[in-house]
């Protein structure tokens, strides 16, 4: 019984170390939110750190539209970051166990 518990603890520690490494790697993975056929692009990491915003000249004339496009591009990038994170982190979890994020 004791050997089984030690083995389980070692596996849990190894899984925790692997998850921490994956989280550190995700901090460097970039995703891009795009809207309006590329008129607005937002690049962010999977830790939701915005790295770049690219705006087409044609959207500079209409402030309201630009604001709306930025919100949509940010949401798109955020969804892609969450999906990428969930895919990478989820592959490390035992079957049936879900992540809290």
PyMOL commands that place a pseudoatom at each C-alpha (Angstrom):
pseudoatom trace, name=CA, resn=UNK, resi=1, chain=A, elem=C, hetatm=0, pos=[0.000, 0.000, 0.000]
pseudoatom trace, name=CA, resn=UNK, resi=2, chain=A, elem=C, hetatm=0, pos=[2.779, 2.425, 0.945]
pseudoatom trace, name=CA, resn=UNK, resi=3, chain=A, elem=C, hetatm=0, pos=[4.628, 1.831, -2.336]
pseudoatom trace, name=CA, resn=UNK, resi=4, chain=A, elem=C, hetatm=0, pos=[1.458, 2.553, -4.289]
pseudoatom trace, name=CA, resn=UNK, resi=5, chain=A, elem=C, hetatm=0, pos=[0.941, 5.845, -2.443]
pseudoatom trace, name=CA, resn=UNK, resi=6, chain=A, elem=C, hetatm=0, pos=[4.545, 6.903, -3.074]
pseudoatom trace, name=CA, resn=UNK, resi=7, chain=A, elem=C, hetatm=0, pos=[4.162, 6.066, -6.733]
pseudoatom trace, name=CA, resn=UNK, resi=8, chain=A, elem=C, hetatm=0, pos=[0.950, 8.095, -6.921]
pseudoatom trace, name=CA, resn=UNK, resi=9, chain=A, elem=C, hetatm=0, pos=[2.653, 11.074, -5.236]
pseudoatom trace, name=CA, resn=UNK, resi=10, chain=A, elem=C, hetatm=0, pos=[5.570, 10.893, -7.691]
pseudoatom trace, name=CA, resn=UNK, resi=11, chain=A, elem=C, hetatm=0, pos=[3.138, 10.838, -10.621]
pseudoatom trace, name=CA, resn=UNK, resi=12, chain=A, elem=C, hetatm=0, pos=[1.257, 13.831, -9.200]
pseudoatom trace, name=CA, resn=UNK, resi=13, chain=A, elem=C, hetatm=0, pos=[4.501, 15.774, -8.738]
pseudoatom trace, name=CA, resn=UNK, resi=14, chain=A, elem=C, hetatm=0, pos=[5.591, 14.922, -12.272]
pseudoatom trace, name=CA, resn=UNK, resi=15, chain=A, elem=C, hetatm=0, pos=[2.227, 16.004, -13.674]
pseudoatom trace, name=CA, resn=UNK, resi=16, chain=A, elem=C, hetatm=0, pos=[2.443, 19.268, -11.721]
pseudoatom trace, name=CA, resn=UNK, resi=17, chain=A, elem=C, hetatm=0, pos=[5.947, 19.947, -13.070]
pseudoatom trace, name=CA, resn=UNK, resi=18, chain=A, elem=C, hetatm=0, pos=[4.802, 19.191, -16.622]
pseudoatom trace, name=CA, resn=UNK, resi=19, chain=A, elem=C, hetatm=0, pos=[1.810, 21.514, -16.254]
pseudoatom trace, name=CA, resn=UNK, resi=20, chain=A, elem=C, hetatm=0, pos=[3.990, 24.306, -14.907]
pseudoatom trace, name=CA, resn=UNK, resi=21, chain=A, elem=C, hetatm=0, pos=[6.380, 23.902, -17.841]
pseudoatom trace, name=CA, resn=UNK, resi=22, chain=A, elem=C, hetatm=0, pos=[3.456, 23.972, -20.278]
pseudoatom trace, name=CA, resn=UNK, resi=23, chain=A, elem=C, hetatm=0, pos=[2.104, 27.163, -18.676]
pseudoatom trace, name=CA, resn=UNK, resi=24, chain=A, elem=C, hetatm=0, pos=[5.514, 28.802, -19.042]
pseudoatom trace, name=CA, resn=UNK, resi=25, chain=A, elem=C, hetatm=0, pos=[5.625, 27.763, -22.695]
pseudoatom trace, name=CA, resn=UNK, resi=26, chain=A, elem=C, hetatm=0, pos=[2.110, 29.121, -23.284]
pseudoatom trace, name=CA, resn=UNK, resi=27, chain=A, elem=C, hetatm=0, pos=[3.313, 32.529, -22.106]
pseudoatom trace, name=CA, resn=UNK, resi=28, chain=A, elem=C, hetatm=0, pos=[5.347, 32.641, -25.326]
pseudoatom trace, name=CA, resn=UNK, resi=29, chain=A, elem=C, hetatm=0, pos=[2.746, 31.192, -27.696]
pseudoatom trace, name=CA, resn=UNK, resi=30, chain=A, elem=C, hetatm=0, pos=[1.083, 33.937, -29.736]
pseudoatom trace, name=CA, resn=UNK, resi=31, chain=A, elem=C, hetatm=0, pos=[-2.361, 33.869, -31.317]
pseudoatom trace, name=CA, resn=UNK, resi=32, chain=A, elem=C, hetatm=0, pos=[-3.934, 36.423, -33.620]
pseudoatom trace, name=CA, resn=UNK, resi=33, chain=A, elem=C, hetatm=0, pos=[-7.457, 37.807, -33.543]
pseudoatom trace, name=CA, resn=UNK, resi=34, chain=A, elem=C, hetatm=0, pos=[-8.531, 39.080, -36.952]
pseudoatom trace, name=CA, resn=UNK, resi=35, chain=A, elem=C, hetatm=0, pos=[-11.635, 40.971, -37.974]
pseudoatom trace, name=CA, resn=UNK, resi=36, chain=A, elem=C, hetatm=0, pos=[-12.905, 42.715, -41.081]
pseudoatom trace, name=CA, resn=UNK, resi=37, chain=A, elem=C, hetatm=0, pos=[-10.877, 40.618, -43.527]
pseudoatom trace, name=CA, resn=UNK, resi=38, chain=A, elem=C, hetatm=0, pos=[-7.680, 41.679, -41.806]
pseudoatom trace, name=CA, resn=UNK, resi=39, chain=A, elem=C, hetatm=0, pos=[-8.538, 45.351, -41.261]
pseudoatom trace, name=CA, resn=UNK, resi=40, chain=A, elem=C, hetatm=0, pos=[-7.789, 44.917, -37.556]
pseudoatom trace, name=CA, resn=UNK, resi=41, chain=A, elem=C, hetatm=0, pos=[-5.404, 42.315, -36.125]
pseudoatom trace, name=CA, resn=UNK, resi=42, chain=A, elem=C, hetatm=0, pos=[-4.586, 41.763, -32.458]
pseudoatom trace, name=CA, resn=UNK, resi=43, chain=A, elem=C, hetatm=0, pos=[-1.688, 39.525, -31.473]
pseudoatom trace, name=CA, resn=UNK, resi=44, chain=A, elem=C, hetatm=0, pos=[-1.572, 38.239, -27.908]
pseudoatom trace, name=CA, resn=UNK, resi=45, chain=A, elem=C, hetatm=0, pos=[0.006, 35.454, -25.898]
pseudoatom trace, name=CA, resn=UNK, resi=46, chain=A, elem=C, hetatm=0, pos=[-1.938, 32.591, -24.396]
pseudoatom trace, name=CA, resn=UNK, resi=47, chain=A, elem=C, hetatm=0, pos=[-1.598, 34.458, -21.102]
pseudoatom trace, name=CA, resn=UNK, resi=48, chain=A, elem=C, hetatm=0, pos=[-3.665, 37.283, -22.621]
pseudoatom trace, name=CA, resn=UNK, resi=49, chain=A, elem=C, hetatm=0, pos=[-0.773, 39.721, -22.943]
pseudoatom trace, name=CA, resn=UNK, resi=50, chain=A, elem=C, hetatm=0, pos=[-1.412, 41.908, -25.990]
pseudoatom trace, name=CA, resn=UNK, resi=51, chain=A, elem=C, hetatm=0, pos=[1.754, 42.131, -28.079]
pseudoatom trace, name=CA, resn=UNK, resi=52, chain=A, elem=C, hetatm=0, pos=[0.675, 43.979, -31.218]
pseudoatom trace, name=CA, resn=UNK, resi=53, chain=A, elem=C, hetatm=0, pos=[-2.281, 45.718, -32.805]
pseudoatom trace, name=CA, resn=UNK, resi=54, chain=A, elem=C, hetatm=0, pos=[-2.276, 46.271, -36.560]
pseudoatom trace, name=CA, resn=UNK, resi=55, chain=A, elem=C, hetatm=0, pos=[-4.796, 48.664, -38.078]
pseudoatom trace, name=CA, resn=UNK, resi=56, chain=A, elem=C, hetatm=0, pos=[-5.497, 49.159, -41.755]
pseudoatom trace, name=CA, resn=UNK, resi=57, chain=A, elem=C, hetatm=0, pos=[-5.475, 52.818, -42.799]
pseudoatom trace, name=CA, resn=UNK, resi=58, chain=A, elem=C, hetatm=0, pos=[-9.073, 52.540, -44.019]
pseudoatom trace, name=CA, resn=UNK, resi=59, chain=A, elem=C, hetatm=0, pos=[-10.451, 52.111, -40.489]
pseudoatom trace, name=CA, resn=UNK, resi=60, chain=A, elem=C, hetatm=0, pos=[-8.809, 55.244, -39.120]
pseudoatom trace, name=CA, resn=UNK, resi=61, chain=A, elem=C, hetatm=0, pos=[-11.572, 57.561, -40.355]
pseudoatom trace, name=CA, resn=UNK, resi=62, chain=A, elem=C, hetatm=0, pos=[-14.422, 56.050, -38.343]
pseudoatom trace, name=CA, resn=UNK, resi=63, chain=A, elem=C, hetatm=0, pos=[-13.756, 56.020, -34.590]
pseudoatom trace, name=CA, resn=UNK, resi=64, chain=A, elem=C, hetatm=0, pos=[-16.877, 54.041, -33.625]
pseudoatom trace, name=CA, resn=UNK, resi=65, chain=A, elem=C, hetatm=0, pos=[-16.241, 51.337, -36.186]
pseudoatom trace, name=CA, resn=UNK, resi=66, chain=A, elem=C, hetatm=0, pos=[-12.593, 51.107, -35.168]
pseudoatom trace, name=CA, resn=UNK, resi=67, chain=A, elem=C, hetatm=0, pos=[-13.565, 50.704, -31.513]
pseudoatom trace, name=CA, resn=UNK, resi=68, chain=A, elem=C, hetatm=0, pos=[-16.050, 47.953, -32.408]
pseudoatom trace, name=CA, resn=UNK, resi=69, chain=A, elem=C, hetatm=0, pos=[-13.506, 46.160, -34.591]
pseudoatom trace, name=CA, resn=UNK, resi=70, chain=A, elem=C, hetatm=0, pos=[-10.900, 46.298, -31.822]
pseudoatom trace, name=CA, resn=UNK, resi=71, chain=A, elem=C, hetatm=0, pos=[-13.309, 44.738, -29.326]
pseudoatom trace, name=CA, resn=UNK, resi=72, chain=A, elem=C, hetatm=0, pos=[-14.191, 41.939, -31.748]
pseudoatom trace, name=CA, resn=UNK, resi=73, chain=A, elem=C, hetatm=0, pos=[-10.528, 41.292, -32.628]
pseudoatom trace, name=CA, resn=UNK, resi=74, chain=A, elem=C, hetatm=0, pos=[-9.607, 41.159, -28.931]
pseudoatom trace, name=CA, resn=UNK, resi=75, chain=A, elem=C, hetatm=0, pos=[-12.423, 38.678, -28.253]
pseudoatom trace, name=CA, resn=UNK, resi=76, chain=A, elem=C, hetatm=0, pos=[-11.298, 36.558, -31.203]
pseudoatom trace, name=CA, resn=UNK, resi=77, chain=A, elem=C, hetatm=0, pos=[-7.699, 36.509, -29.966]
pseudoatom trace, name=CA, resn=UNK, resi=78, chain=A, elem=C, hetatm=0, pos=[-8.849, 35.698, -26.428]
pseudoatom trace, name=CA, resn=UNK, resi=79, chain=A, elem=C, hetatm=0, pos=[-10.965, 32.756, -27.635]
pseudoatom trace, name=CA, resn=UNK, resi=80, chain=A, elem=C, hetatm=0, pos=[-8.031, 31.418, -29.646]
pseudoatom trace, name=CA, resn=UNK, resi=81, chain=A, elem=C, hetatm=0, pos=[-5.719, 31.786, -26.643]
pseudoatom trace, name=CA, resn=UNK, resi=82, chain=A, elem=C, hetatm=0, pos=[-8.170, 29.919, -24.409]
pseudoatom trace, name=CA, resn=UNK, resi=83, chain=A, elem=C, hetatm=0, pos=[-8.619, 27.138, -26.969]
pseudoatom trace, name=CA, resn=UNK, resi=84, chain=A, elem=C, hetatm=0, pos=[-4.863, 26.760, -27.419]
pseudoatom trace, name=CA, resn=UNK, resi=85, chain=A, elem=C, hetatm=0, pos=[-4.282, 26.703, -23.662]
pseudoatom trace, name=CA, resn=UNK, resi=86, chain=A, elem=C, hetatm=0, pos=[-7.074, 24.203, -23.056]
pseudoatom trace, name=CA, resn=UNK, resi=87, chain=A, elem=C, hetatm=0, pos=[-5.778, 21.910, -25.798]
pseudoatom trace, name=CA, resn=UNK, resi=88, chain=A, elem=C, hetatm=0, pos=[-2.217, 21.923, -24.479]
pseudoatom trace, name=CA, resn=UNK, resi=89, chain=A, elem=C, hetatm=0, pos=[-3.085, 21.653, -20.815]
pseudoatom trace, name=CA, resn=UNK, resi=90, chain=A, elem=C, hetatm=0, pos=[-5.956, 19.228, -21.333]
pseudoatom trace, name=CA, resn=UNK, resi=91, chain=A, elem=C, hetatm=0, pos=[-3.680, 16.688, -22.970]
pseudoatom trace, name=CA, resn=UNK, resi=92, chain=A, elem=C, hetatm=0, pos=[-1.792, 16.387, -19.679]
pseudoatom trace, name=CA, resn=UNK, resi=93, chain=A, elem=C, hetatm=0, pos=[-4.803, 15.579, -17.548]
pseudoatom trace, name=CA, resn=UNK, resi=94, chain=A, elem=C, hetatm=0, pos=[-6.026, 12.046, -16.857]
pseudoatom trace, name=CA, resn=UNK, resi=95, chain=A, elem=C, hetatm=0, pos=[-9.150, 11.034, -18.774]
pseudoatom trace, name=CA, resn=UNK, resi=96, chain=A, elem=C, hetatm=0, pos=[-12.315, 12.529, -17.310]
pseudoatom trace, name=CA, resn=UNK, resi=97, chain=A, elem=C, hetatm=0, pos=[-10.552, 15.192, -15.264]
pseudoatom trace, name=CA, resn=UNK, resi=98, chain=A, elem=C, hetatm=0, pos=[-11.313, 18.754, -16.333]
pseudoatom trace, name=CA, resn=UNK, resi=99, chain=A, elem=C, hetatm=0, pos=[-9.267, 21.896, -15.817]
pseudoatom trace, name=CA, resn=UNK, resi=100, chain=A, elem=C, hetatm=0, pos=[-10.770, 24.773, -13.852]
pseudoatom trace, name=CA, resn=UNK, resi=101, chain=A, elem=C, hetatm=0, pos=[-10.028, 27.300, -16.628]
for i in range(1, 101): cmd.bond("trace and resi %d" % i, "trace and resi %d" % (i + 1))
show_as sticks, trace
zoom trace
